Amino acid sequence: MFEVRVNTDFAAAHFLRDYHGKCENLHGHNYKVYAHVRGKKLNEGGMLLDFTELKAALKSVCKKMDHTNLNDMEVFDQNPSAERIAKFIFDSILEMIPSLAKKNDDDAFLYAIDVFETDTNRARYIAD
């Protein structure tokens, strides 16, 4: 099994509803996001996929969230947890690159999205 990973970052504010602690207040993060693709077959160029295509999709999705209040995005239902952000990014990349939807373990497929709120706090969404 081969795996490739690309990353980008964005800065955004949010607050968590139904949470009792400091994160219920408006605050911000410099998010780091990693997209992982796995598969067993390489293309004729000896690559699992073109890094450029995956990175462009990841950057495009993250740009929509950069320097915003994530609570204003309807998709998060006023509660933009790192877990929900990871799923949003995963689903958005699949809309942009449908060929990365998991069909089998041989073809390249989007495996996981990692969203780091800090260097030590990560949420991950993994393909079913």
Backbone as CSV, one residue per row, in Angstrom:
resi,resn,N_x,N_y,N_z,CA_x,CA_y,CA_z,C_x,C_y,C_z
1,MET,0.850,-1.177,0.000,0.000,0.000,0.000,0.893,1.237,0.000
2,PHE,0.576,2.157,-0.898,1.273,3.436,-0.959,0.410,4.494,-0.276
3,GLU,1.048,5.507,0.260,0.317,6.634,0.828,1.081,7.908,0.513
4,VAL,0.336,8.941,0.123,0.905,10.267,-0.061,0.120,11.235,0.815
5,ARG,0.765,12.332,1.167,0.134,13.324,2.024,0.535,14.707,1.554
6,VAL,-0.427,15.612,1.533,-0.152,17.024,1.293,-0.728,17.810,2.465
7,ASN,-0.262,19.031,2.637,-0.780,19.829,3.735,-0.883,21.294,3.353
8,THR,-1.701,21.986,4.113,-1.841,23.431,4.006,-2.311,23.933,5.360
9,ASP,-2.576,25.220,5.453,-3.051,25.777,6.711,-4.019,26.912,6.443
10,PHE,-4.730,27.289,7.475,-5.616,28.450,7.412,-5.841,28.948,8.835
11,ALA,-6.233,30.189,8.956,-6.529,30.797,10.249,-8.014,31.122,10.288
12,ALA,-8.654,30.797,11.408,-10.086,31.073,11.526,-10.481,31.154,12.994
13,ALA,-11.618,31.797,13.217,-12.197,31.890,14.549,-13.386,30.946,14.650
14,HIS,-13.711,30.562,15.874,-14.916,29.779,16.129,-15.199,29.756,17.622
15,PHE,-16.346,29.237,17.964,-16.675,28.927,19.353,-17.519,27.665,19.331
16,LEU,-17.521,26.944,20.428,-18.236,25.676,20.498,-19.472,25.812,21.373
17,ARG,-20.622,25.520,20.791,-21.860,25.496,21.555,-21.923,24.184,22.333
18,ASP,-22.743,24.145,23.333,-22.930,22.928,24.129,-21.620,22.426,24.712
19,TYR,-20.722,23.348,24.977,-19.430,23.024,25.574,-19.251,23.948,26.765
20,HIS,-18.785,23.406,27.857,-18.614,24.227,29.051,-17.129,24.313,29.382
21,GLY,-16.532,25.406,28.968,-15.110,25.639,29.156,-14.706,26.824,28.313
22,LYS,-13.412,27.063,28.255,-12.945,28.272,27.571,-13.258,28.274,26.074
23,CYS,-13.435,27.123,25.469,-13.703,27.080,24.017,-15.135,27.445,23.651
24,GLU,-15.980,27.685,24.654,-17.328,28.164,24.347,-17.292,29.645,23.985
25,ASN,-16.166,30.300,24.252,-15.986,31.706,23.876,-15.335,31.801,22.503
26,LEU,-15.623,32.874,21.806,-15.005,33.107,20.501,-13.487,33.143,20.653
27,HIS,-12.801,32.354,19.815,-11.335,32.308,19.828,-10.869,31.847,18.449
28,GLY,-9.584,31.847,18.222,-9.075,31.489,16.903,-7.982,30.453,16.961
29,HIS,-7.735,29.844,15.799,-6.667,28.860,15.645,-5.951,29.102,14.327
30,ASN,-4.707,28.712,14.285,-3.972,28.583,13.032,-3.983,27.087,12.719
31,TYR,-4.989,26.674,11.964,-5.203,25.265,11.666,-4.159,24.741,10.680
32,LYS,-3.718,23.520,10.895,-2.898,22.789,9.933,-3.740,21.612,9.459
33,VAL,-3.761,21.395,8.154,-4.611,20.359,7.577,-3.765,19.454,6.683
34,TYR,-3.952,18.152,6.865,-3.240,17.145,6.080,-4.256,16.268,5.370
35,ALA,-4.034,16.026,4.088,-4.872,15.122,3.298,-4.039,13.906,2.918
36,HIS,-4.554,12.719,3.219,-3.855,11.459,2.964,-4.585,10.680,1.873
37,VAL,-3.840,10.189,0.902,-4.385,9.336,-0.155,-3.617,8.028,-0.135
38,ARG,-4.354,6.919,-0.245,-3.752,5.582,-0.250,-4.170,4.811,-1.497
39,GLY,-3.402,3.798,-1.814,-3.734,2.893,-2.910,-2.583,1.950,-3.178
40,LYS,-2.857,0.893,-3.923,-1.833,-0.115,-4.222,-1.235,0.033,-5.615
41,LYS,-1.956,0.723,-6.515,-1.493,0.828,-7.896,-0.918,2.214,-8.173
42,LEU,0.230,2.234,-8.833,0.817,3.488,-9.288,0.428,3.712,-10.742
43,ASN,0.375,4.977,-11.137,0.049,5.266,-12.539,1.278,5.030,-13.420
44,GLU,1.131,5.289,-14.697,2.222,5.033,-15.649,3.459,5.875,-15.345
45,GLY,3.293,6.961,-14.624,4.426,7.798,-14.226,5.062,7.364,-12.917
46,GLY,4.560,6.264,-12.341,5.104,5.766,-11.088,4.617,6.506,-9.859
47,MET,3.465,7.194,-9.994,2.912,7.955,-8.870,1.531,7.429,-8.509
48,LEU,1.187,7.591,-7.250,-0.158,7.252,-6.809,-1.151,8.262,-7.374
49,LEU,-0.785,9.522,-7.302,-1.531,10.619,-7.916,-0.637,11.839,-7.967
50,ASP,-1.076,12.841,-8.674,-0.315,14.077,-8.803,-0.501,14.917,-7.541
51,PHE,0.600,15.166,-6.822,0.534,16.000,-5.623,-0.148,17.332,-5.919
52,THR,0.138,17.900,-7.080,-0.362,19.231,-7.430,-1.882,19.273,-7.427
53,GLU,-2.520,18.251,-7.978,-3.988,18.216,-8.037,-4.593,18.139,-6.633
54,LEU,-4.047,17.265,-5.798,-4.565,17.118,-4.445,-4.332,18.384,-3.626
55,LYS,-3.151,18.948,-3.735,-2.839,20.156,-2.955,-3.711,21.328,-3.400
56,ALA,-3.981,21.447,-4.684,-4.837,22.528,-5.178,-6.252,22.391,-4.608
57,ALA,-6.766,21.173,-4.563,-8.101,20.954,-4.008,-8.118,21.287,-2.522
58,LEU,-7.126,20.820,-1.791,-7.060,21.086,-0.355,-6.972,22.587,-0.083
59,LYS,-6.126,23.278,-0.810,-5.980,24.733,-0.615,-7.273,25.468,-0.949
60,SER,-7.962,25.016,-1.996,-9.205,25.652,-2.403,-10.267,25.544,-1.307
61,VAL,-10.376,24.387,-0.699,-11.350,24.186,0.378,-10.979,25.033,1.593
62,CYS,-9.724,25.008,1.974,-9.287,25.744,3.160,-9.392,27.255,2.965
63,LYS,-9.238,27.702,1.735,-9.353,29.132,1.448,-10.756,29.653,1.787
64,LYS,-11.778,28.786,1.634,-13.155,29.183,1.957,-13.319,29.466,3.447
65,MET,-12.457,28.886,4.281,-12.563,29.050,5.729,-11.565,30.059,6.289
66,ASP,-10.566,30.408,5.500,-9.483,31.261,5.983,-9.997,32.637,6.384
67,HIS,-9.596,33.071,7.573,-9.942,34.380,8.121,-11.461,34.604,8.168
68,THR,-12.179,33.584,8.616,-13.624,33.684,8.804,-13.962,33.282,10.235
69,ASN,-15.211,33.509,10.591,-15.779,32.921,11.791,-16.499,31.656,11.319
70,LEU,-15.972,30.508,11.639,-16.516,29.246,11.138,-17.960,29.013,11.575
71,ASN,-18.376,29.636,12.662,-19.760,29.501,13.100,-20.736,30.094,12.098
72,ASP,-20.261,30.963,11.221,-21.117,31.560,10.205,-21.358,30.632,9.012
73,MET,-20.632,29.523,8.938,-20.808,28.585,7.825,-21.920,27.592,8.173
74,GLU,-22.948,27.575,7.361,-24.129,26.749,7.615,-23.793,25.265,7.798
75,VAL,-22.794,24.786,7.085,-22.444,23.371,7.124,-22.081,22.895,8.532
76,PHE,-21.613,23.785,9.382,-21.189,23.390,10.720,-22.301,23.501,11.766
77,ASP,-23.481,23.942,11.359,-24.629,24.017,12.252,-24.262,24.729,13.558
78,GLN,-23.565,25.832,13.431,-23.166,26.666,14.563,-22.239,25.971,15.557
79,ASN,-21.622,24.859,15.167,-20.735,24.159,16.094,-19.563,23.548,15.318
80,PRO,-18.621,24.391,14.904,-17.509,23.934,14.059,-16.373,23.279,14.850
81,SER,-16.616,22.066,15.279,-15.563,21.304,15.959,-14.516,20.880,14.934
82,ALA,-13.355,20.524,15.400,-12.296,20.044,14.497,-12.759,18.811,13.737
83,GLU,-13.571,17.972,14.380,-14.090,16.773,13.716,-14.983,17.141,12.535
84,ARG,-15.862,18.115,12.741,-16.748,18.547,11.647,-15.965,19.244,10.538
85,ILE,-14.950,19.978,10.905,-14.109,20.623,9.891,-13.427,19.561,9.040
86,ALA,-12.906,18.514,9.669,-12.230,17.441,8.930,-13.188,16.773,7.948
87,LYS,-14.415,16.491,8.378,-15.386,15.853,7.473,-15.759,16.783,6.328
88,PHE,-15.939,18.071,6.627,-16.252,19.043,5.582,-15.152,19.070,4.522
89,ILE,-13.913,19.088,4.954,-12.795,19.109,4.006,-12.770,17.824,3.195
90,PHE,-12.946,16.685,3.852,-12.971,15.385,3.167,-14.034,15.386,2.066
91,ASP,-15.269,15.719,2.437,-16.373,15.713,1.473,-16.145,16.705,0.340
92,SER,-15.584,17.858,0.663,-15.341,18.881,-0.364,-14.289,18.434,-1.368
93,ILE,-13.249,17.765,-0.893,-12.222,17.260,-1.816,-12.824,16.212,-2.743
94,LEU,-13.671,15.334,-2.213,-14.297,14.318,-3.070,-15.210,14.941,-4.117
95,GLU,-15.835,16.071,-3.797,-16.634,16.784,-4.803,-15.742,17.317,-5.917
96,MET,-14.543,17.756,-5.561,-13.625,18.328,-6.535,-12.877,17.250,-7.326
97,ILE,-12.582,16.123,-6.671,-11.844,15.025,-7.309,-12.615,13.725,-7.056
98,PRO,-13.721,13.511,-7.772,-14.558,12.337,-7.505,-13.830,11.003,-7.671
99,SER,-12.784,10.976,-8.455,-12.051,9.724,-8.675,-11.373,9.222,-7.402
100,LEU,-11.277,10.073,-6.368,-10.642,9.657,-5.118,-11.613,9.002,-4.136
101,ALA,-12.879,8.839,-4.541,-13.827,8.116,-3.689,-13.389,6.663,-3.614
102,LYS,-13.479,6.079,-2.437,-12.982,4.712,-2.233,-13.848,3.714,-2.985
103,LYS,-13.208,2.985,-3.885,-13.862,1.908,-4.614,-13.293,0.581,-4.144
104,ASN,-11.973,0.535,-4.096,-11.264,-0.632,-3.562,-9.893,-0.162,-3.093
105,ASP,-9.155,-1.035,-2.472,-7.856,-0.647,-1.921,-6.755,-0.542,-2.969
106,ASP,-7.027,-0.964,-4.197,-6.001,-0.906,-5.239,-5.864,0.500,-5.817
107,ASP,-6.994,1.128,-6.131,-6.973,2.459,-6.730,-6.696,3.514,-5.665
108,ALA,-6.181,4.650,-6.097,-5.944,5.762,-5.178,-7.274,6.237,-4.606
109,PHE,-7.322,6.420,-3.286,-8.537,6.919,-2.655,-8.162,7.840,-1.497
110,LEU,-9.020,8.840,-1.278,-8.822,9.748,-0.157,-9.064,8.953,1.112
111,TYR,-8.030,8.817,1.913,-8.086,7.974,3.101,-8.441,8.761,4.367
112,ALA,-7.797,9.908,4.573,-8.013,10.630,5.825,-7.713,12.107,5.671
113,ILE,-8.383,12.883,6.517,-8.090,14.305,6.678,-7.771,14.528,8.147
114,ASP,-6.625,15.139,8.415,-6.237,15.520,9.766,-6.374,17.027,9.895
115,VAL,-6.999,17.469,10.972,-7.118,18.896,11.273,-6.496,19.125,12.646
116,PHE,-5.413,19.884,12.651,-4.740,20.243,13.901,-5.180,21.641,14.303
117,GLU,-5.756,21.757,15.507,-6.052,23.077,16.059,-4.805,23.665,16.710
118,THR,-3.999,22.794,17.277,-2.710,23.165,17.862,-1.726,22.073,17.475
119,ASP,-0.480,22.224,17.845,0.511,21.197,17.525,0.215,19.865,18.205
120,THR,-0.570,19.889,19.271,-0.816,18.664,20.037,-2.254,18.172,19.994
121,ASN,-3.156,18.906,19.331,-4.577,18.526,19.264,-5.002,18.314,17.819
122,ARG,-5.385,17.075,17.502,-5.752,16.715,16.139,-7.081,15.975,16.115
123,ALA,-7.878,16.242,15.092,-9.062,15.440,14.784,-8.820,14.830,13.412
124,ARG,-9.301,13.613,13.222,-9.120,12.918,11.944,-10.446,12.355,11.483
125,TYR,-10.719,12.534,10.167,-11.849,11.870,9.526,-11.285,10.864,8.546
126,ILE,-11.744,9.611,8.635,-11.226,8.524,7.798,-12.324,8.004,6.879
127,ALA,-11.941,7.637,5.671,-12.881,7.067,4.703,-13.504,5.795,5.274
128,ASP,-14.759,5.586,4.930,-15.460,4.361,5.368,-14.917,3.167,4.636
